[in-house]
Amino acid sequence: MGADFFGVADLGPARDFIFRQGGDRIARYSIAVAIGIRLSDDLVDLLPEQDQEGAILYRHNCYEVTNQVLDQIAVRLAGVLQREGSHAFPVPASRRTDDGEIRSVFSHKLAAHLAGLGWIGKSCLLVTPDHGPRVRWVSVLTDAPLTPSGSPMNTRCGDCTACVDICPQHAFTGRMFNPEEPREARFDVAACDRYFAELQQSGGVAVCGLCLYVCPYGKKKEETRSDNKRR
């Protein structure tokens, strides 16, 4: 259906975290299917220019359109699972449900991490080995008897702090993901949210994405393209 990534995650090891975020209605599911679409490198590479036109193009294609496609895939997959006799809950690709905590009911990057598709980096984004964080995600929660596709991937960030250094709001502390720590130990999400609000209030487009752009695991493809052009 147009997805570039998918994996099946066993949610058991993270049930307490999932319950704290989404309550019983979310924590009752034992399995998540994580689905991802890779973003256009050419559009992501517009982000450091920070001009209005580039921001509009990026937000439309890499955010609005991609989220719609992901939601359609999730709804169709949930329908298949339901017709097979299982419960299925498609979690919207990008829909805030709690303004106070600035979060949704479920973490897509957690599902992708548990499914073995990548690790959660210092940017608090899911980083894939081949395309870095240049992927958007959606999840379908279910009780279907699906076999997990992998296990959490160990971090490969090492000493790199590119995402921490480039953040205009200094919102990242540089700490690696630890399920025992609150999000605030790694990421000041309120600072990020205020930045988007300021962009909108000034007549701009609420787009940043510099942490997504700068990750070396995503820029590998950019460097390969540049090498090919020189040849």
C-alpha positions as CSV (number, residue, x, y, z in Angstrom):
1,M,0.0,0.0,0.0
2,G,3.0,2.3,-0.5
3,A,4.8,1.9,2.8
4,D,8.6,1.6,2.9
5,F,8.9,0.0,6.4
6,F,6.8,-2.3,8.5
7,G,7.4,-4.4,11.5
8,V,5.5,-6.2,14.3
9,A,6.3,-5.3,17.9
10,D,5.6,-7.2,21.1
11,L,4.3,-4.5,23.5
12,G,4.6,-6.6,26.6
13,P,8.0,-5.2,27.8
14,A,6.7,-1.6,27.5
15,R,3.2,-2.1,29.0
16,D,3.7,0.1,32.0
17,F,5.0,3.0,29.9
18,I,2.1,2.5,27.4
19,F,-0.4,2.5,30.2
20,R,0.9,5.7,31.6
21,Q,0.6,7.4,28.3
22,G,-2.7,6.0,26.9
23,G,-4.4,4.2,29.8
24,D,-6.4,0.9,29.6
25,R,-7.8,1.6,26.2
26,I,-4.3,1.5,24.7
27,A,-2.4,-0.8,27.1
28,R,-4.9,-3.7,26.5
29,Y,-3.3,-4.4,23.1
30,S,-0.4,-6.8,23.0
31,I,0.9,-6.2,19.5
32,A,1.7,-3.1,17.4
33,V,2.2,-3.1,13.7
34,A,4.6,-0.2,12.9
35,I,4.4,1.3,9.4
36,G,6.7,3.9,7.9
37,I,7.1,6.0,4.8
38,R,10.5,7.4,3.9
39,L,10.5,11.1,3.3
40,S,11.8,12.7,0.1
41,D,15.5,13.5,0.6
42,D,15.3,16.5,-1.8
43,L,12.5,18.1,0.4
44,V,14.3,17.3,3.7
45,D,17.4,19.0,2.3
46,L,15.4,22.2,1.9
47,L,15.1,22.6,5.7
48,P,18.4,24.3,6.5
49,E,17.5,27.1,4.0
50,Q,14.6,28.1,6.3
51,D,12.8,30.0,3.6
52,Q,9.0,30.3,3.3
53,E,8.6,28.5,0.0
54,G,10.8,25.5,1.0
55,A,8.9,25.3,4.4
56,I,5.6,25.2,2.6
57,L,6.7,22.5,0.2
58,Y,8.2,20.4,3.0
59,R,5.2,20.7,5.3
60,H,2.7,19.8,2.5
61,N,4.4,16.8,1.2
62,C,6.5,15.4,4.1
63,Y,3.9,16.1,6.8
64,E,0.4,16.6,5.6
65,V,0.3,14.3,2.6
66,T,2.5,11.6,4.1
67,N,0.4,11.6,7.3
68,Q,-2.8,11.1,5.2
69,V,-1.3,8.2,3.3
70,L,-0.1,6.6,6.6
71,D,-3.5,7.0,8.1
72,Q,-5.2,5.4,5.1
73,I,-2.8,2.4,5.3
74,A,-3.5,2.0,9.0
75,V,-7.2,2.1,8.6
76,R,-7.1,-0.4,5.8
77,L,-4.8,-2.7,7.8
78,A,-7.1,-2.4,10.8
79,G,-10.0,-3.4,8.6
80,V,-8.2,-6.6,7.4
81,L,-7.3,-7.6,11.0
82,Q,-10.9,-7.0,12.1
83,R,-12.3,-9.1,9.3
84,E,-10.0,-11.9,10.4
85,G,-11.6,-11.8,13.9
86,S,-9.1,-9.7,15.8
87,H,-9.4,-6.3,17.6
88,A,-7.5,-3.5,15.8
89,F,-6.9,0.1,16.8
90,P,-5.3,2.5,14.2
91,V,-3.5,5.3,16.0
92,P,-3.4,8.5,13.8
93,A,0.0,9.3,12.4
94,S,0.1,12.7,13.9
95,R,-2.7,13.7,16.2
96,R,-2.1,15.4,19.6
97,T,-4.6,14.2,22.2
98,D,-3.2,15.9,25.3
99,D,-2.2,19.5,25.0
100,G,-0.9,19.6,28.6
101,E,1.7,16.9,28.0
102,I,2.0,17.6,24.3
103,R,1.6,14.0,23.2
104,S,-0.7,11.5,21.5
105,V,-2.1,8.3,23.1
106,F,0.7,6.1,21.8
107,S,4.3,6.5,20.6
108,H,4.8,5.4,17.0
109,K,8.6,5.5,17.5
110,L,8.3,3.1,20.4
111,A,6.5,0.6,18.3
112,A,9.0,0.9,15.5
113,H,11.9,0.5,18.0
114,L,10.3,-2.6,19.6
115,A,9.8,-4.0,16.1
116,G,13.5,-3.8,15.5
117,L,13.3,-1.1,12.8
118,G,15.7,1.4,14.5
119,W,16.7,3.1,17.7
120,I,15.6,6.2,19.5
121,G,18.3,8.8,19.1
122,K,19.4,11.8,21.0
123,S,16.8,13.8,19.0
124,C,14.1,11.5,20.5
125,L,13.3,10.5,16.9
126,L,13.4,6.9,15.6
127,V,16.6,6.5,13.7
128,T,16.8,3.8,11.0
129,P,20.2,2.4,9.9
130,D,19.7,3.3,6.2
131,H,17.6,6.5,6.2
132,G,18.2,7.9,9.7
133,P,15.1,9.7,11.0
134,R,13.8,10.6,7.6
135,V,10.8,8.4,8.0
136,R,7.2,9.2,9.3
137,W,5.4,6.5,11.2
138,V,1.9,5.2,12.0
139,S,0.8,2.2,14.2
140,V,-2.0,-0.3,14.4
141,L,-2.5,-1.9,17.8
142,T,-4.0,-5.3,17.8
143,D,-4.5,-8.6,19.7
144,A,-3.9,-10.6,16.5
145,P,-1.6,-13.6,16.9
146,L,1.3,-12.0,14.9
147,T,4.9,-13.0,15.4
148,P,7.2,-10.1,16.4
149,S,9.6,-9.1,13.5
150,G,12.5,-8.1,15.7
151,S,13.8,-6.8,18.9
152,P,14.9,-3.3,20.0
153,M,18.0,-2.1,18.1
154,N,21.0,-0.9,20.1
155,T,21.8,2.8,19.6
156,R,24.5,3.7,17.0
157,C,24.7,7.4,17.8
158,G,28.0,7.1,19.7
159,D,29.5,10.5,20.5
160,C,27.6,12.3,17.7
161,T,25.7,15.4,18.9
162,A,24.7,16.9,15.5
163,C,21.0,16.9,16.4
164,V,21.7,18.4,19.8
165,D,23.9,21.1,18.5
166,I,21.7,22.3,15.6
167,C,18.5,22.7,17.6
168,P,17.5,26.4,17.6
169,Q,15.8,26.0,21.0
170,H,18.5,23.9,22.6
171,A,15.7,21.4,23.4
172,F,17.8,18.3,23.7
173,T,20.0,17.3,26.6
174,G,22.0,14.8,24.6
175,R,21.0,11.8,26.8
176,M,20.2,8.6,25.1
177,F,16.8,7.0,25.4
178,N,16.2,5.2,28.7
179,P,12.7,3.8,29.3
180,E,13.1,4.4,33.0
181,E,13.5,8.1,32.6
182,P,10.8,10.7,31.8
183,R,10.9,12.3,28.3
184,E,12.0,15.6,30.0
185,A,15.4,14.0,30.8
186,R,16.1,14.1,27.1
187,F,13.8,16.6,25.4
188,D,12.1,19.9,26.4
189,V,9.1,19.4,24.2
190,A,7.5,22.6,25.5
191,A,10.4,24.6,24.1
192,C,9.9,23.0,20.7
193,D,6.1,23.6,20.8
194,R,6.7,27.3,21.7
195,Y,9.0,27.7,18.7
196,F,6.4,26.4,16.3
197,A,3.8,28.8,17.9
198,E,6.2,31.7,17.5
199,L,6.7,30.8,13.8
200,Q,3.0,30.8,13.2
201,Q,2.4,34.0,15.1
202,S,5.1,35.8,13.0
203,G,3.3,34.7,9.8
204,G,5.7,31.9,9.0
205,V,5.2,28.1,8.5
206,A,5.5,25.9,11.6
207,V,8.4,23.8,10.2
208,C,11.8,23.2,11.7
209,G,13.1,19.6,11.3
210,L,16.7,20.5,11.5
211,C,17.4,17.5,13.9
212,L,15.8,15.3,11.2
213,Y,17.9,16.9,8.5
214,V,21.3,16.8,10.1
215,C,21.4,13.2,11.3
216,P,24.4,11.4,9.6
217,Y,22.4,8.3,9.1
218,G,20.0,10.2,6.9
219,K,22.6,12.3,5.1
220,K,24.5,9.3,3.9
221,K,22.2,9.2,0.9
222,E,22.8,12.9,0.3
223,E,26.6,12.4,0.3
224,T,26.3,9.5,-2.1
225,R,24.2,11.5,-4.5
226,S,26.8,14.3,-4.4
227,D,29.6,11.8,-5.1
228,N,27.7,10.4,-8.1
229,K,27.2,13.9,-9.5
230,R,31.0,14.6,-9.3
231,R,31.7,11.4,-11.2
